[in-house]
Amino acid sequence: MSLFAASSPAVPFPVLTALVLVPLIGAVLTAIGSRHRPEITKLVALVSSVVTAGMSLWLLAEFDSHEGGFQLVSKHSWIDSWGIGWHLGVDGISLFLVVLTGVLFPLVIVGCDPHHDEKPYLAWLLLLEAGVMGSFLSLDLVLFFLFFEIVLVPMYFLIGGWGYDQRVYAATKFFLYTMVGSALMLVGIVTTALLARDDLGRLTFDLVEIAEGSNFAASTGRWLFFAFAIAFAVKVPLFPLHTWLPDAHTQAPTAGSVILAGVLLKLGTYGLLRFGVYLFPEAAVWSREVFLTLAVIGIIWGAIAATMQSDLKRLVAYSSVAHLGFIVLGTFAFTSEAISGGVMQMVNHGVSTGALFLLVGMIYERRHTRQISELKGLQKVAPIFAAAFMVVMLSSIGVPGLNGFVGEFLVLIGSFSTARWWVVIGATGVILAALYLLWAYQRVFHGEPDEANSSFRELRLREGAVLFPFIALIVFCGVYPKPMLDRIEPSVKSLLERVEEKTDFVVPVSDHSGHGEEGEG
Amino acid sequence: MLDLLWLIPALPLAGFVIILLFGRLLGEPKAGYLATAMVAGSFVVAAGVFFDLLNNPEEERHHVQSLFSWMPVGSLKVDLAFLADPLSITMVLFVTGIGSLIHLYATGYMHGDPKFSKFFLYLNLFVFSMLMLVMGENLLVTFLGWEGVGTCSYFLISFWHTRESAATAGKKAFVTNRVGDWGVMMGMFLAFGAAGTLSYEGINHAAEEGIISGVTATAIALMLFIGACGKSAQLPLYIWLPDAMEGPTPVSALIHAATMVTAGVFLMTRVNPVIEVAYDWAPTLIAIVGVATALFAATIAVAQNDIKKVLAYSTVSQLGFMFLAVGSGAYVAAIFHMVTHAFFKALLFLGSGSVIHGMHHEQDMRKMGALRLLMPITALTFIVGWLAIAGVPPFAGFWSKDEILLYAFAKSPILYVVGMITALLTAYYMTRQVIMVFFGEARWHDQSDEHGAHGDFKPHESPATMWMPLVVLAGLSIVGGAMQLPFSKDLHFLEKWLHPVVEFGEADIKGTWAYDNKYVLLGIAIVVALSGIAASVLVHGKKKVAAIEPQVLADGWHYDSAISRFMGGPGRKSFDAVAWTDRVVVDGAVNGVGRVVRTTGSFVRRAQTGAVRNYAAGVGLGVVALLVWFFLRGVVL
């Protein structure tokens, strides 16, 4: 398992550290900037998020696609006596989530208008970005926990400060719900480190060291796994822990919703892979049927609930519950195709649902309502807007040729060998996805616009410019997902090798493809 | 030309991109001509590929062109690759050939529509998707096209989206097709699990070698068949097709008659070795579903008054014939009928479009009559189409339908009898339609007042761009049967051409009673067709016998309305129940916990809103402080 050993050549520029620090510094600068010069504040925020995005793209270029372990590692000790360190690293599982985070924030800053108190709004957004980046990059349990928690704070204030009518209720619910999960995780982290000390001979919170060196008894590992898994299950959210999501999404300002759907939910699915499966493979395999079942229930339940929503934003929120179900299904299927598909789906869902929330936000800006029944015939008055919505919607439905299909398809075909009946049921989710989205589209965009909707404004240039990268990604990743998959797969493979090594689970290898060059090694 | 295979789908895709970017600039009619030229260009390339293949020896008529690796993960290796073989090129030729005729027709039909260029945008995208579907080297590329044509079908059915019925029909088509797509996906997963590949070559090879057999083969065949039932409008999933007539008529001709709806038959033919090694009841089931659909739809067509609805149910019925062929192991006959049907059904739909155009968007046949006098070309070509579908020799439909019934007889005389009854009904309802539209007295004079908005109402012949395709298709409907004539082995051109693709699955009927007496069956077919026509003339022409058109047939046996009632009633209620449970029970439990905590401890009360805010701020500040300290330490170290 040397793949996971954090040994990296001296990196000339600590890009991972910079990815966390630049938005953090931006947040501080924005917060202390002058209230009377809003354009400077905005510029500072924009520059720091664009620089972060640039660095994340640079990271993408630097990333070695043949390497399954952590790359560009940045490791410094912090509190030696407790074994806590500044340990950052990126692998194929986190790479695209980092890039997505980097790209999403500047788009949101440009594309969404907070309407009031822009300065603190921007500061919170940048702090959020730093937190998310840190969460995806941390390879130290305490460090991860800190970032994971820090994310809650700006999100709480964004919902509570810039949200809609019921924002306080939604923000509180979001905060308390995820806090309860986090509390369990904190207990889990501390216990894990203390127990691992017996195997390692010293106290450390380093993820890689614990994973490589510790050897938990099965029952211990399962308890610890659940302490982590519940926190992540809330974050995903996994049925039946999902009800904070529709409230938070609906009440959050557009930027909050985009970020929430785009990257925050992925902290849950990412966490399940990184801190669930990687750290406690035995427990993950042992409990897989529970997760598979909850995932499939989530797919169907979320889709049905989405169908019956009268609020467009709530509908999209429930669709997230369904889409995230696919990711969890893929995670616990333990095949290379399924997990790679799940990771791909994390990014794809971020892109397409993020874009959907942007579009719903634009509708609200124009009509000051999200009620489906109050919207009608928009395609006639705003055909370009409708076309953009259509492409994003088709991606969300999972039409081949667009990105949404690739992830979903890989999850399903990969899970079929190890979780057949779950797939048979879960795949009906694609029927329901067409139902709720097309039905909503028909009610909102088709028909003859009534008086209130006949002056609906067409897509503006700036809005189009914000949406363009989303649509370009939707098409590109659907037509040519290979570059992404090439980078994701080696890390997924080494994760699975670890699962096979630590448990008696056998990842099925198709024995028909004789010409495959990578047999079981 | 084989190396230019990629150009076949690339041209319509280029047309799509150009119209997407410059559609408004091009406007009418240039956008339409561009789109037509692109599809015609594909046809020319396809013809070149066809002759290249023809010049190869039979076993080398198989060319794969891989563009790039599409989804390579684990043991899944899927390329975006095209396959040129007799089956795919046959499909490509008639898709692009008929497609370009219909494109040309549409430049006339869509004249004056404010969304003229958008129509051709969708139409070119459709042809591109359809070509991906038939040229796919593996199931996944076919699935890309499969979903693509479904999406374009959705766009085009609801093309006039301000009309509520059009919007609903489009949605219904998409969602119903998705039910079938679930089956296709399951079929793909099973095939991948069993054969370790999604390429047709690999899957069919695995079936031929016995790697896939028995229960797996049966499951794959039936799952793909579910998909075929959706796309090709078979029982129980046919309900979307009659509604799809809400789309502009060229769309009905191209997508909902000639090309897209035959995709299911194509898919079945593609995987014929898998069906061959499945349990015997699997093909039998396919044959039964096919013949049942054929009969069922024909009975409904008898009582329709909308000119396009008759043709829509007729299409469902004819597709049933093709599945009867598939289930009987008559793949050549299935493809034969698919091609001839594409000729005459496209002709009939375009003819009906010409009538609708000439009648100022009137579709009710009860308000037509005697139109042959005012629309001679339309009437004449429509009559050719009618004779072809009714099964009158020597028109194309006669030969292909007869071949199917021959194989059906060899499989089971019951299938044959039901098929014959359907053929009788087909001759009957098509004659009824021709009489109602083109013969008898002119009933549209009576309606002229109601059409006051149109001024003085007088039907007129359509422009040349519209009638020229009609003439070409009429010609093809007359001579199309020459592809495969029953008289001598030397005349089985299509069979020889398709032989390498279907040799494993094609049933051998030599030595059966049906084969030895095929001329008797030919005779019976002629008698049946003529009796159907005669009966219809008696009823609708001479009015000697009262028509039997019970309301239940006009209502399609209430099948569609029963489904709608279920979806609107119990279906919706159960969805509501889930949403209610989610809100009241699942979320209620969460809020309940919160409430219990709040009422039990006074200290927790402070954790409500205001306190949480402080807490959040505390967490935030704490973490930031820790980080700052850390960095100071880090820098110092």
Interface residues (C-beta under 8 A of the other chain):
Chain A: L21 L24 H76 S77 W78 W86 L127 L146 E149 I150 L152 V153 P154 Y156 F157 G160 V168 A171 T172 K173 F175 L176 Y177 P240 H242 T243 W244 W301 I304 A305 T307 M308 Q309 T335 S336 E337 S340 G341 G377 Q379 K380 L394 V399 P400 G401 F405 V406 F409 L410 L412 I413 G414 F416 S417 V423 V424 A427 T428 V430 I431 A434 L435 L438 W439 Q442 F445 H446 G447 E448 Y480 P481 K482 L485 D486 E489 V509 S510 D511 H512 S513 G516
Chain B: F68 S69 W70 M71 P72 V73 G74 S75 L76 K77 L140 F143 L144 E147 G148 T151 Y154 S158 H161 T162 E164 A167 T168 G170 K171 F174 V175 R178 V179 D181 W182 M185 M186 M188 F189 L190 F192 G193 A195 G196 T197 G202 A206 I211 F575 D576 V578 A579 D582 V586 D587 V590 N591 G594 A607 Q608 T609 V612 R613 A616 A617 V619 G620 V623 V624 L626 L627 F630 F631 R633 G634 L637
